[in-house]
Amino acid sequence: MKRLAAVLLVMLMMLSAGCGGGKSGPVTLKMWIMPNSQEPVNDLQSVLAPFLKANPDIKIDIVSLDWGSAWSKLTTAATSSDVPDIVQIGSTWMGAIASMGALDDITDRFTSENLKNKYVPLSISNIGIAKAGKAFSLPWVVDVRALFFRTDVLSQLKISPRELDTWQSLDGVLNKIKKANLVINGKKVAPLGITGKNDWNIIHNIAPWIWMAGGSFIDNDLTKSNVASKASIDGFDYYVDFVRKGYVPISCLEQNTAQISSGFNNGLYAIYFDGPYALRTLTLPPERGGSSNLPVAKNFGLCVYPRSPSGKRITYGGGSNLAMFKASRNKDAAWRVIKYLSLNKDAQIAYAQLTGFLPASKEAFGDPYFRNDPYRKVFVDSVQYARNYPAIERWAQLETVVFPRRLGIIWNKIVENPVGFKKPQLQEELNLLQDEINTLLRSK
């Protein structure tokens, strides 16, 4: 009898072990991110290391998507059950992805944990769908643009950086540089470097000038476009004037932002516009992918965008958020990871240092690392002037398809005949763009 009892006990123990009676293993979360840094997977893993050490029940499998294919992969995932647990979504795409109904509604979590006041206001402008009052993501990083200039060029021509403060005075500075025909370190210095059509930034580059002139792409009701309004045309026309007046080499208009940034770093332009990640490149040594060994790295300054004649100072501001798909089976674990990356001060600062982006949380944003450095402070100051696009269902399609095609046509015509491309021609092209936007907004 005792022997039978012993056998039964052993069998029961084996059965319990086989049925999961012991501790279950850690959950593995799949996470999609974009190439935010030079080594996106390794860099994020280093930021997550303290969290994973403190939370051994969670493991994370990180996959880096290319920005060029990200939209297709995100929309494909949104219509299937094969999804990651955590996904990075550009703030300008949030309205479209959320409108597909594939993201987990985190409004209750967001509200019950009183998270709204923990973020930089710009970063929470696009965490869901415009005017819907729901949250589908948490902010992660902030992107904002500023003006880079060569201090050696301005010094040689006795130009004060204060002269970059308005549209009119900026035009005067560019004209002085053009007339000077400067050659520094064996390279002719053009006044300004901007891109044309071959750039994913095509809409981000023109938007501030349209906004500063009082124009916009879509009206406040989010029902129709007014990109062909007089104010919008005035802003675009001022930007095109940079090319008409010979401040920008025509070759620039066939390049992308990375090429213009490299050109500035290598001494080809006196002024250009870019984000905080470009500052990181200028201050990193070449062995870490930077350009601190170049002469320009020791002779550059930063300032906020210039004010328009109406007194508006506006720059483009965006960034990326972190969201969960509805189909994820590990939402509670994913939420813990998202909150850590989004709100933990050390994680926010560490990731900003690795990527160059600004943090989204107020606590990290106010850290001396950003406030006390004269260069980073310009980007911090620029956030107060920054504007994002409306988080509407059709915006991503406008940004990825309509704007590149229509604005590409405009830039082609500018390249063909920069002096002859006047306001009437711009009006015609923007009328066509406005009609196409309105057709898309009316479509189901």
C-alpha positions in Angstrom: 0.0 0.0 0.0 2.8 2.4 0.9 4.6 1.5 -2.3 1.4 2.3 -4.3 1.0 5.6 -2.6 4.6 6.5 -3.4 4.1 5.6 -7.0 1.0 7.7 -7.2 2.8 10.6 -5.6 5.6 10.5 -8.2 3.1 10.3 -11.0 1.2 13.3 -9.6 4.4 15.3 -9.4 5.3 14.4 -13.0 1.8 15.3 -14.2 2.0 18.6 -12.4 5.3 19.5 -14.0 4.1 18.4 -17.4 0.9 20.5 -17.1 2.8 23.7 -16.2 2.4 23.4 -12.4 5.8 25.0 -12.1 6.7 28.6 -12.9 6.0 29.7 -16.5 8.9 31.1 -18.5 9.2 34.8 -19.4 7.0 36.3 -22.1 8.8 37.4 -25.3 7.5 40.6 -26.8 8.0 41.4 -30.5 8.8 45.1 -31.1 9.1 47.0 -34.4 11.1 50.2 -34.5 12.6 52.5 -37.1 16.4 53.1 -37.7 16.4 55.9 -35.1 20.2 55.6 -34.6 23.3 54.2 -36.1 22.7 50.8 -34.5 19.0 50.8 -33.8 18.6 47.4 -32.3 21.7 47.4 -30.1 21.1 51.0 -28.9 17.6 50.2 -27.9 18.7 47.0 -26.1 21.2 49.0 -24.1 18.4 51.5 -23.0 16.1 48.5 -22.1 18.8 46.7 -20.2 17.9 48.1 -16.7 14.2 47.4 -17.3 14.8 43.8 -18.4 17.1 43.2 -15.4 14.4 44.4 -13.1 11.7 42.6 -15.0 13.0 39.1 -15.7 9.5 37.9 -16.7 9.8 39.9 -20.0 12.1 39.5 -23.0 12.0 41.7 -26.1 12.7 40.7 -29.7 13.5 44.0 -31.5 13.2 44.3 -35.3 14.3 47.5 -37.1 12.2 48.5 -40.2 13.4 50.8 -42.9 11.4 54.0 -43.2 10.9 53.3 -46.9 9.1 50.1 -46.2 7.6 50.9 -42.8 4.3 52.3 -44.1 3.6 49.2 -46.1 4.5 46.8 -43.3 2.4 48.8 -40.7 -0.7 48.8 -42.9 -0.3 45.2 -43.8 0.0 44.3 -40.1 -3.0 46.4 -39.3 -5.2 44.2 -41.6 -3.9 40.9 -40.2 -3.3 39.1 -36.9 0.4 38.7 -37.5 1.4 41.8 -35.5 4.2 42.9 -33.1 3.3 43.5 -29.5 4.9 47.0 -29.6 5.3 49.3 -32.6 6.9 52.6 -33.3 4.6 54.9 -35.4 5.6 58.3 -36.7 3.4 61.0 -35.3 2.1 62.0 -38.7 1.0 58.4 -39.4 -1.0 58.0 -36.1 -4.3 59.2 -37.4 -4.2 56.8 -40.4 -3.1 53.7 -38.5 -5.5 54.4 -35.6 -8.4 54.9 -38.0 -7.8 51.4 -39.3 -9.0 50.0 -36.0 -6.0 47.8 -35.5 -4.4 49.6 -32.5 -5.3 49.0 -28.9 -7.3 51.8 -27.3 -5.3 52.9 -24.3 -7.6 55.8 -23.3 -8.6 54.2 -20.0 -5.0 53.5 -19.1 -3.9 57.0 -20.2 -6.7 58.7 -18.2 -6.6 56.6 -15.1 -2.9 57.0 -14.7 -3.2 60.8 -15.4 -0.5 60.7 -18.1 -1.5 63.8 -20.1 0.5 66.3 -17.9 3.6 64.1 -18.0 4.5 64.9 -21.6 5.6 67.9 -23.7 2.4 69.3 -25.2 3.7 69.0 -28.8 4.3 65.3 -28.3 0.7 64.5 -27.2 -0.9 66.4 -30.1 -1.0 63.2 -32.2 -1.4 60.2 -29.9 -4.8 59.3 -31.4 -7.3 60.5 -34.0 -8.0 64.3 -34.2 -11.1 65.3 -32.3 -11.9 61.7 -31.3 -10.8 62.1 -27.7 -9.1 58.7 -27.6 -5.5 57.7 -27.0 -3.9 54.9 -29.1 -0.2 55.5 -28.3 2.2 57.2 -25.9 4.9 59.7 -27.1 8.4 58.5 -27.3 10.7 61.0 -29.1 10.3 64.5 -30.4 11.6 65.8 -33.7 11.9 69.6 -34.3 13.8 71.7 -36.9 16.1 74.6 -36.5 18.5 76.7 -38.6 22.2 75.7 -38.8 24.7 78.4 -39.8 28.4 78.8 -40.4 29.9 81.1 -37.7 33.1 81.5 -39.8 31.1 82.7 -42.8 29.1 85.2 -40.8 32.2 86.4 -39.0 34.2 87.0 -42.2 31.3 89.0 -43.6 30.7 90.9 -40.3 27.1 89.5 -40.1 25.5 89.1 -36.7 23.5 85.9 -36.0 20.7 88.3 -35.0 20.3 89.1 -38.6 18.9 85.6 -39.1 15.8 86.4 -37.0 13.3 87.6 -39.7 12.4 86.6 -43.2 13.6 90.0 -44.5 16.9 90.0 -42.7 17.6 86.3 -43.6 17.1 87.3 -47.2 19.7 90.1 -46.7 22.2 87.7 -45.2 21.8 85.2 -48.0 22.3 88.0 -50.5 25.5 89.1 -48.8 26.9 85.6 -48.8 26.0 85.2 -52.5 27.8 88.4 -53.5 30.9 87.5 -51.4 31.7 84.4 -53.5 33.5 82.9 -50.5 36.0 80.1 -50.9 36.9 78.5 -47.6 39.3 75.5 -47.2 39.3 75.2 -51.0 35.4 74.9 -51.3 33.1 77.5 -52.7 30.4 78.3 -50.1 26.8 78.6 -51.4 24.5 80.7 -49.2 21.9 78.0 -48.6 21.3 74.2 -49.0 17.7 73.0 -49.3 16.3 69.9 -51.0 13.7 69.5 -53.8 11.6 66.5 -54.7 13.9 63.6 -53.9 13.4 63.7 -50.1 11.0 62.1 -47.7 11.1 65.5 -45.9 9.5 67.2 -48.9 6.4 68.3 -47.0 8.2 69.0 -43.7 10.6 71.4 -45.5 7.9 73.6 -47.0 5.3 73.4 -44.1 6.9 76.0 -41.8 6.9 78.7 -44.5 3.3 78.1 -45.4 2.3 78.2 -41.7 4.3 81.3 -41.0 2.6 83.1 -43.8 -0.7 82.3 -42.3 -1.6 79.4 -44.6 -2.3 75.7 -44.0 -2.9 72.5 -45.8 -6.3 71.7 -44.3 -8.8 74.0 -42.6 -9.6 74.0 -38.9 -12.7 71.8 -39.5 -10.5 69.2 -41.1 -13.0 68.9 -44.0 -11.3 70.6 -46.9 -7.9 71.9 -48.1 -6.9 75.5 -48.3 -3.3 75.0 -49.6 -4.1 77.2 -52.6 -5.1 80.2 -50.4 -3.2 83.5 -50.9 -1.4 83.0 -47.5 -0.3 79.5 -48.4 1.0 80.7 -51.8 2.8 83.6 -50.2 4.7 81.2 -47.9 5.6 78.7 -50.6 6.6 81.6 -52.9 9.0 83.0 -50.3 10.7 79.6 -50.1 10.9 79.3 -53.9 12.5 82.7 -53.9 15.6 81.1 -52.3 16.1 79.3 -55.6 15.0 82.1 -57.9 17.5 84.5 -56.3 20.4 82.1 -56.7 21.0 81.4 -53.1 20.6 77.6 -53.6 22.6 75.6 -56.2 20.2 73.9 -58.6 22.0 70.6 -57.9 20.6 70.7 -54.3 17.1 70.3 -55.6 18.0 66.8 -56.8 19.3 65.7 -53.4 17.8 64.5 -50.1 18.2 65.8 -46.6 21.1 63.4 -45.8 23.0 64.7 -48.8 22.4 68.4 -47.9 23.4 67.7 -44.3 26.6 66.1 -45.5 27.2 69.0 -47.8 26.9 71.5 -44.9 29.2 69.4 -42.7 31.7 69.4 -45.6 31.7 73.1 -46.1 29.4 73.5 -49.2 26.7 75.7 -47.6 26.6 78.6 -45.1 23.0 77.8 -43.9 20.6 74.9 -43.9 17.7 73.5 -41.8 17.7 70.2 -39.9 16.8 68.4 -36.7 18.6 67.6 -33.5 20.1 64.4 -34.8 22.1 66.5 -37.2 23.6 68.2 -34.2 24.6 64.8 -32.8 26.4 64.0 -36.1 28.4 67.3 -35.9 29.5 66.6 -32.4 30.4 62.9 -32.7 33.9 61.6 -33.8 34.1 59.8 -37.2 34.6 56.4 -35.6 31.1 56.7 -34.2 29.6 57.9 -37.4 30.0 61.6 -36.7 31.7 64.6 -38.4 33.4 66.3 -35.4 36.8 66.1 -37.3 35.6 68.4 -40.0 36.3 72.2 -39.9 32.6 73.1 -39.9 32.1 71.2 -36.7 34.2 73.9 -35.0 32.5 76.7 -36.8 28.7 76.4 -36.6 25.8 77.9 -34.7 22.1 77.3 -34.3 19.0 79.5 -34.1 15.3 79.1 -34.2 13.4 79.6 -37.5 13.0 83.3 -38.6 9.8 85.3 -38.0 7.6 86.1 -40.9 6.4 89.6 -41.7 3.2 88.9 -39.8 5.3 88.0 -36.7 4.8 84.3 -36.8 7.7 82.0 -35.9 6.8 78.3 -36.6 8.8 75.2 -37.3 7.8 71.7 -38.1 7.6 69.4 -35.0 6.8 65.7 -35.0 8.4 62.6 -33.6 7.4 59.0 -32.9 5.0 57.2 -30.6 4.8 53.7 -29.2 1.6 51.7 -29.6 0.1 48.2 -29.1 -1.9 46.3 -31.7 -5.2 44.9 -30.6 -4.2 41.5 -31.7 -1.3 41.4 -29.3 -1.7 38.7 -26.6 0.7 40.4 -24.2 -0.8 43.8 -23.7 0.0 44.2 -19.9 3.7 43.3 -20.5 3.8 45.6 -23.5 2.3 48.4 -21.6 5.0 48.1 -18.9 7.7 48.4 -21.6 6.0 51.3 -23.4 5.7 53.3 -20.1 9.3 52.7 -19.3 10.6 53.9 -22.6 8.1 56.8 -22.7 8.3 58.1 -19.1 11.4 56.8 -17.3 13.7 59.8 -17.1 16.9 57.8 -17.5 15.6 55.8 -20.4 14.4 59.0 -22.2 17.7 60.8 -21.7 19.7 57.8 -22.7 17.8 57.2 -25.9 18.0 60.9 -26.8 21.7 60.8 -26.4 21.9 57.8 -28.7 19.5 59.1 -31.4 19.8 62.8 -31.2 16.0 63.2 -30.8 14.5 65.2 -28.0 12.7 63.4 -25.1 8.9 63.4 -25.0 8.5 63.4 -21.2 8.5 66.7 -19.4 10.8 65.4 -16.7 13.5 64.4 -19.1 12.9 67.4 -21.4 13.7 69.7 -18.5 17.0 68.0 -17.7 20.2 70.2 -17.7 21.6 68.0 -20.5 19.2 69.7 -22.8 18.7 73.0 -21.1 22.3 74.0 -20.3 23.9 73.0 -23.6 23.8 76.1 -26.0 23.1 73.9 -29.0 20.5 71.6 -27.6 18.8 74.5 -26.0 18.0 76.0 -29.4 16.0 72.8 -30.2 14.3 72.9 -26.8 13.3 76.5 -27.5 12.2 75.6 -31.0 9.6 73.2 -29.5 7.5 76.1 -28.3 7.2 77.3 -31.9 6.6 73.8 -33.4 3.5 72.6 -35.1 2.4 69.1 -36.3 -0.1 68.0 -38.9 -3.7 67.0 -38.0 -4.0 63.4 -36.9 -6.6 62.5 -39.6 -7.2 59.3 -41.4 -6.0 60.5 -44.8 -2.9 62.4 -43.7 -0.5 59.5 -44.1 -1.7 59.0 -47.7 -1.2 62.7 -48.4 2.3 62.6 -46.9 3.5 59.4 -48.6 1.7 59.7 -52.0 0.0 62.9 -52.8 2.5 65.5 -51.6 5.6 63.8 -53.0 4.0 63.5 -56.4 2.4 67.0 -56.6 5.3 68.8 -54.9 7.7 66.8 -57.0 6.1 68.2 -60.1 6.5 71.7 -58.8 10.2 71.2 -58.0 10.7 69.7 -61.4 9.4 72.9 -63.0 11.5 75.0 -60.7 14.6 73.1 -61.7 13.7 73.5 -65.4 13.2 77.2 -65.1 13.9 78.6 -61.7 13.6 82.3 -62.6 10.5 81.8 -64.8 8.5 79.9 -62.2 6.5 82.7 -60.8 3.5 83.0 -58.5 0.9 82.4 -61.3 2.5 79.1 -62.1 2.7 78.2 -58.4 -1.0 79.1 -58.1 -1.9 76.7 -60.9 0.0 73.8 -59.3 -1.4 74.4 -55.8 -4.9 74.5 -57.2 -4.3 71.0 -58.6 -2.9 69.9 -55.2 -5.8 71.4 -53.4 -8.3 69.6 -55.7 -6.6 66.3 -55.1 -6.5 66.7 -51.4 -10.2 67.5 -51.3 -11.0 64.5 -53.5 -9.1 62.3 -51.0 -10.8 63.9 -48.0 -14.2 63.2 -49.5 -13.4 59.6 -50.3 -14.6 56.7 -48.1 
